[in-house]
Amino acid sequence: MATNERNLASVDAWDYWYEKKLGTVEPEIVTLLKLLRREHLRRVLDVGCGIGRHIIYLAQHGIEAHGFDISEKALSRANALLRKHGLEANLSIGDMFKPFPYDDQFFDAVIATRTIHHGRLKDVLRVAAEMDRVLAKKGYVFIQTSAWLPGERIENPLAVEVEPRTLVWPEGEEAYVPHHFFTKEELLSTFKNYRIVSLHSRSDHYDGWCILAKKTSRRK
């Protein structure tokens, strides 16, 4: 699938999903807020922020919240919700598979909730590298992504495995959107210069991984 085709499919899928998750906040975001406050950190980027469920929560608690998303409709809704709550945030249209429009080490934390796995592995790794680039030394990441657990099998009869553990299916709300399923080892390797704060696969999203981690001084 060409990049533009993938992006158009993504926009259609995300507009539905953003509304579904409005008002919910992942527990690790609450934990992250406590860590940021304890260390007097305050600038956070949300990669694929949607209609702003985490942007709003963070802004309500005094965080300088930044976010970008591929969907103009979602960003319009996010800005409307921010105005409704009397809040401000820095939102822009953007594709996570392209270089992020931010300086190196600009953010104290970067979050990506159910977003970065929507690509082939080379694209997913490029997003992870950009997250690392814009994250300050000793900053935090929170990522929620799909998981390939021991004994996992492809149960969707329509799914096509376009590369190991990257699936695409032709029907449904996320038709033609790639889904890369991380093994634990692959996830830890991708973020090997981070100290794990918490890691589990109890998410309601494909039983997905939730990883909260702090950047260290080690080199990849």
FIBA-753855 format. One line per field, with one value per residue: residue number from 1; residue in three letters; x, y, z of N, C-alpha, C in turn. Coordinates in steps of 0.1 Angstrom, whole numbers. Example, Ala and Ser with C-alpha at 12.3 -4.5 7.8 and 13.67 -1.06 7.14 Angstrom:
<nodes>
num	1;2
residu	ALA;SER
nc1	132;128
nc2	-57;-22
nc3	78;71
cac1	123;137
cac2	-45;-11
cac3	78;71
cc1	132;129
cc2	-33;0
cc3	78;79
</nodes>
This chain:
<nodes>
num	1;2;3;4;5;6;7;8;9;10;11;12;13;14;15;16;17;18;19;20;21;22;23;24;25;26;27;28;29;30;31;32;33;34;35;36;37;38;39;40;41;42;43;44;45;46;47;48;49;50;51;52;53;54;55;56;57;58;59;60;61;62;63;64;65;66;67;68;69;70;71;72;73;74;75;76;77;78;79;80;81;82;83;84;85;86;87;88;89;90;91;92;93;94;95;96;97;98;99;100;101;102;103;104;105;106;107;108;109;110;111;112;113;114;115;116;117;118;119;120;121;122;123;124;125;126;127;128;129;130;131;132;133;134;135;136;137;138;139;140;141;142;143;144;145;146;147;148;149;150;151;152;153;154;155;156;157;158;159;160;161;162;163;164;165;166;167;168;169;170;171;172;173;174;175;176;177;178;179;180;181;182;183;184;185;186;187;188;189;190;191;192;193;194;195;196;197;198;199;200;201;202;203;204;205;206;207;208;209;210;211;212;213;214;215;216;217;218;219;220
residu	MET;ALA;THR;ASN;GLU;ARG;ASN;LEU;ALA;SER;VAL;ASP;ALA;TRP;ASP;TYR;TRP;TYR;GLU;LYS;LYS;LEU;GLY;THR;VAL;GLU;PRO;GLU;ILE;VAL;THR;LEU;LEU;LYS;LEU;LEU;ARG;ARG;GLU;HIS;LEU;ARG;ARG;VAL;LEU;ASP;VAL;GLY;CYS;GLY;ILE;GLY;ARG;HIS;ILE;ILE;TYR;LEU;ALA;GLN;HIS;GLY;ILE;GLU;ALA;HIS;GLY;PHE;ASP;ILE;SER;GLU;LYS;ALA;LEU;SER;ARG;ALA;ASN;ALA;LEU;LEU;ARG;LYS;HIS;GLY;LEU;GLU;ALA;ASN;LEU;SER;ILE;GLY;ASP;MET;PHE;LYS;PRO;PHE;PRO;TYR;ASP;ASP;GLN;PHE;PHE;ASP;ALA;VAL;ILE;ALA;THR;ARG;THR;ILE;HIS;HIS;GLY;ARG;LEU;LYS;ASP;VAL;LEU;ARG;VAL;ALA;ALA;GLU;MET;ASP;ARG;VAL;LEU;ALA;LYS;LYS;GLY;TYR;VAL;PHE;ILE;GLN;THR;SER;ALA;TRP;LEU;PRO;GLY;GLU;ARG;ILE;GLU;ASN;PRO;LEU;ALA;VAL;GLU;VAL;GLU;PRO;ARG;THR;LEU;VAL;TRP;PRO;GLU;GLY;GLU;GLU;ALA;TYR;VAL;PRO;HIS;HIS;PHE;PHE;THR;LYS;GLU;GLU;LEU;LEU;SER;THR;PHE;LYS;ASN;TYR;ARG;ILE;VAL;SER;LEU;HIS;SER;ARG;SER;ASP;HIS;TYR;ASP;GLY;TRP;CYS;ILE;LEU;ALA;LYS;LYS;THR;SER;ARG;ARG;LYS
nc1	8;6;21;3;-22;-23;-23;-47;-65;-60;-68;-96;-102;-92;-108;-132;-123;-112;-134;-146;-128;-128;-124;-113;-84;-53;-39;-11;-5;-14;4;28;24;27;54;66;59;72;99;100;93;78;71;54;50;25;22;3;-22;-49;-83;-75;-76;-56;-40;-58;-61;-34;-30;-49;-36;-15;6;27;14;19;10;5;-13;-26;-51;-72;-98;-99;-81;-94;-116;-103;-92;-116;-125;-105;-109;-135;-129;-114;-86;-52;-31;-5;-11;-8;-11;1;23;33;52;69;97;98;86;103;129;159;159;138;115;102;89;75;47;29;1;-13;-5;21;25;12;22;47;76;100;91;79;102;115;98;101;128;126;111;129;149;137;134;143;174;172;145;110;92;60;44;19;12;5;7;27;24;37;30;11;-13;-24;-56;-75;-91;-89;-66;-35;-1;22;49;71;50;36;5;-22;-55;-84;-109;-133;-130;-103;-93;-68;-48;-16;-6;17;29;45;70;80;108;116;104;118;143;141;138;162;179;167;154;133;102;76;61;38;13;-14;-33;-64;-62;-57;-46;-24;11;21;43;63;89;123;146;181;216;230;243;228
nc2	-12;22;51;74;62;45;65;78;57;54;78;77;54;63;85;74;59;77;91;71;66;89;108;88;79;65;44;46;71;87;79;88;116;120;114;134;157;152;155;180;185;193;195;179;156;143;117;113;124;125;133;144;133;127;149;169;160;162;190;200;196;213;208;215;209;193;182;161;150;130;135;160;165;153;169;194;188;183;209;223;210;217;245;245;236;257;256;254;242;229;221;204;195;164;138;108;92;107;130;144;177;191;203;186;168;182;177;167;144;118;106;78;65;36;39;39;13;11;4;-8;-27;-12;14;17;16;38;58;54;61;88;97;92;110;136;136;146;142;117;118;107;80;69;42;26;-4;-29;-64;-94;-123;-151;-182;-170;-167;-162;-153;-140;-147;-133;-119;-108;-116;-94;-91;-106;-108;-85;-74;-71;-64;-66;-57;-40;-16;-8;-13;-22;-9;-12;-34;-38;-63;-64;-85;-92;-91;-78;-53;-44;-43;-23;-1;0;17;26;28;6;15;5;-24;-42;-65;-62;-46;-34;-34;-54;-71;-56;-43;-22;2;20;41;53;75;67;73;55;43;33
nc3	0;-9;7;9;5;27;47;43;48;75;86;83;99;124;131;139;161;180;191;205;226;240;270;285;304;303;329;333;324;345;364;351;352;380;382;366;380;404;396;386;359;328;300;275;248;227;206;178;188;186;195;218;244;263;261;271;298;307;304;321;344;346;328;301;272;241;208;179;150;123;115;105;113;138;152;151;167;191;197;200;223;241;242;254;279;288;283;272;245;224;193;162;127;115;103;118;106;93;97;129;138;157;179;189;219;231;246;279;283;262;247;233;224;214;187;174;163;139;113;90;102;97;95;120;137;129;138;166;169;163;184;205;197;201;228;260;279;303;302;299;284;273;260;243;228;203;210;206;219;238;221;205;178;144;142;127;98;75;76;64;66;61;66;91;119;112;103;80;71;50;56;79;106;106;81;58;72;84;111;135;155;185;199;233;236;213;217;240;230;211;228;243;255;278;311;325;339;343;329;311;297;298;286;271;245;220;239;245;248;275;281;303;306;314;300;297;301;286;255;224
cac1	0;13;20;-9;-33;-22;-27;-62;-72;-58;-77;-110;-102;-90;-119;-142;-118;-110;-146;-148;-119;-129;-126;-105;-70;-45;-33;3;-4;-15;18;37;22;33;69;70;58;83;112;98;93;65;68;51;45;16;23;-10;-30;-64;-91;-69;-79;-44;-37;-67;-58;-22;-31;-56;-27;-4;16;28;11;21;5;2;-21;-28;-65;-76;-111;-96;-75;-105;-124;-94;-91;-129;-126;-96;-116;-146;-124;-105;-72;-44;-21;2;-15;-6;-13;14;24;43;62;78;105;90;90;107;143;165;158;128;104;105;82;68;37;23;-9;-20;-3;33;25;4;31;57;86;110;84;77;115;118;90;107;140;123;107;141;156;132;132;155;182;165;131;102;83;50;40;9;12;0;17;27;27;41;19;2;-16;-32;-69;-84;-89;-87;-54;-23;11;30;62;69;42;29;-7;-31;-67;-91;-123;-134;-127;-90;-89;-56;-39;-7;-5;29;27;58;73;86;122;117;101;129;155;138;140;172;186;158;152;118;95;66;59;28;5;-28;-41;-76;-60;-50;-38;-11;21;22;57;66;104;130;158;193;228;236;241;224
cac2	0;34;59;82;53;41;76;80;46;57;89;71;45;70;94;66;54;88;94;60;67;103;109;78;82;53;45;50;86;92;77;97;129;121;114;147;166;150;159;193;184;198;196;165;154;132;114;108;128;123;144;151;127;128;164;176;156;168;205;203;195;222;204;221;197;194;170;162;139;130;138;174;164;150;181;204;184;185;223;227;205;226;258;242;235;268;251;256;232;232;210;206;184;158;123;103;85;117;136;153;191;196;202;175;169;193;173;159;131;116;94;73;56;29;46;36;0;11;5;-19;-25;-2;26;18;19;52;66;52;69;102;99;93;122;148;134;151;132;113;120;95;76;59;36;14;-9;-43;-74;-108;-130;-166;-190;-162;-172;-153;-158;-134;-155;-123;-112;-111;-113;-88;-94;-112;-101;-73;-79;-62;-70;-58;-52;-35;-2;-4;-20;-18;-2;-22;-35;-46;-69;-65;-94;-85;-90;-67;-40;-40;-40;-10;9;-6;27;31;20;3;18;-6;-31;-53;-68;-63;-36;-40;-32;-66;-75;-50;-38;-8;4;34;40;66;74;67;78;45;45;22
cac3	0;-9;19;9;7;41;56;41;55;89;90;84;111;137;135;147;174;189;198;213;238;247;284;292;306;307;342;332;322;358;370;345;358;393;380;361;391;414;390;381;345;324;286;270;234;224;192;174;200;184;199;229;257;272;261;280;311;311;304;333;356;345;319;287;263;227;202;165;145;109;112;108;120;152;158;152;179;202;200;205;237;249;245;263;293;291;284;260;242;211;185;148;118;111;100;126;99;88;108;138;136;170;181;197;234;234;255;291;281;249;248;220;229;204;175;166;157;127;101;89;112;95;98;134;143;126;148;179;168;164;198;212;194;207;242;268;286;315;300;300;273;276;247;244;214;202;215;201;232;235;216;197;165;136;143;117;86;64;79;56;73;51;71;104;129;107;97;73;67;40;60;92;110;103;69;51;81;90;126;138;169;192;210;244;233;202;223;249;221;205;238;252;263;287;323;326;352;343;316;312;285;303;279;264;230;215;251;241;258;280;287;308;308;316;292;304;294;278;240;216
cc1	9;11;7;-21;-34;-27;-42;-70;-71;-67;-91;-112;-101;-101;-130;-136;-116;-122;-149;-140;-120;-132;-119;-91;-63;-39;-19;5;-6;-2;28;36;28;49;73;69;69;96;111;100;79;62;66;46;36;16;10;-20;-45;-72;-87;-72;-68;-39;-45;-63;-45;-23;-39;-47;-14;8;15;26;12;15;4;-6;-23;-42;-69;-89;-108;-90;-85;-113;-116;-94;-105;-130;-117;-103;-127;-141;-115;-91;-65;-34;-16;-1;-12;-9;1;13;35;54;71;86;97;95;94;122;147;162;148;118;110;99;76;59;32;14;-16;-18;9;33;18;13;40;68;96;104;83;91;119;110;97;120;137;118;119;149;151;130;145;162;174;150;124;95;72;44;30;8;8;11;16;33;31;29;8;0;-24;-46;-79;-81;-86;-73;-43;-11;21;45;60;62;36;17;-15;-43;-76;-105;-122;-130;-113;-85;-77;-46;-29;-7;7;27;41;59;79;101;124;114;112;141;153;141;151;180;177;157;137;113;83;64;49;21;-9;-37;-53;-74;-51;-42;-24;-2;18;35;59;81;111;143;171;204;235;233;236;235
cc2	12;42;67;74;49;52;79;70;49;67;84;63;53;79;87;63;65;91;83;61;80;101;98;82;69;55;50;65;93;91;86;111;130;121;128;157;165;155;173;194;188;198;182;166;142;129;107;111;127;135;149;145;129;143;171;173;163;183;209;203;203;218;212;210;201;181;172;149;141;135;152;174;162;163;193;201;186;200;228;222;213;239;256;242;247;265;255;245;235;220;214;193;177;143;118;96;94;123;145;167;198;194;190;178;180;190;165;146;130;104;91;62;49;35;40;23;0;13;-7;-16;-14;12;28;22;33;62;66;61;84;106;101;106;135;147;138;139;129;116;107;93;67;55;25;9;-24;-53;-87;-116;-144;-174;-182;-168;-162;-159;-152;-140;-146;-117;-117;-107;-108;-89;-100;-103;-88;-77;-68;-70;-61;-53;-47;-21;2;-12;-13;-10;-13;-22;-44;-50;-71;-78;-86;-82;-78;-54;-35;-37;-26;1;5;4;34;22;18;7;8;-11;-42;-54;-70;-52;-42;-38;-44;-72;-69;-46;-24;-7;18;32;53;64;75;72;68;48;32;16
cc3	0;4;20;11;21;50;55;48;70;94;92;97;124;141;143;161;184;197;208;227;245;262;292;292;310;320;343;330;336;366;364;350;371;392;375;372;401;409;384;366;340;309;280;256;233;209;187;185;198;188;213;243;267;272;271;295;316;313;317;345;354;336;306;277;248;220;187;161;130;105;115;116;135;159;160;165;191;206;205;220;246;252;255;277;297;292;271;258;228;202;170;140;115;110;109;119;91;100;116;137;149;171;189;212;239;245;268;291;267;251;235;224;217;190;167;159;144;115;100;98;110;98;113;141;140;135;162;180;169;178;207;210;201;222;249;275;299;314;300;287;279;262;250;229;214;205;208;213;228;231;208;183;157;135;132;104;74;65;70;64;62;54;85;114;125;99;91;70;59;44;75;94;106;91;62;59;87;105;128;153;175;200;221;241;223;208;232;241;215;215;248;259;273;299;324;340;353;329;318;299;289;296;273;249;225;227;249;252;262;287;291;312;308;308;301;296;286;263;234;209
</nodes>
